[in-house]
Amino acid sequence: MERTDSKTDLRRLFKRSFLRQFSTFLVTCLFLTAVNYFTSPGCWWVRWVALGWGLQLLLLIVRRLLDCDEEHDYR
């Protein structure tokens, strides 16, 4: 696949990459919530997984908004 340097192409690649990461986050957290509910409903450990992973996604968006990650390849 050819490397693109256009801002529009980079935005499109970022959007596709972010949506892929977010959908993985959502499905995994839903699965872990079900596992947590059926195995240990008194202790909600899944919130720490969701919080840590959500923080990573938030930092990814902040870096993109501040244009700090132009060298990143989104493929």
Secondary structure, DSSP 8 states (H G I E B T S, - for coil): ------HHHHHHHHHHHHHHHHHHHHHHHHHHHHHHHHH-TTS-THHHHHHHHHHHHHHHHHHHHTT--TT----
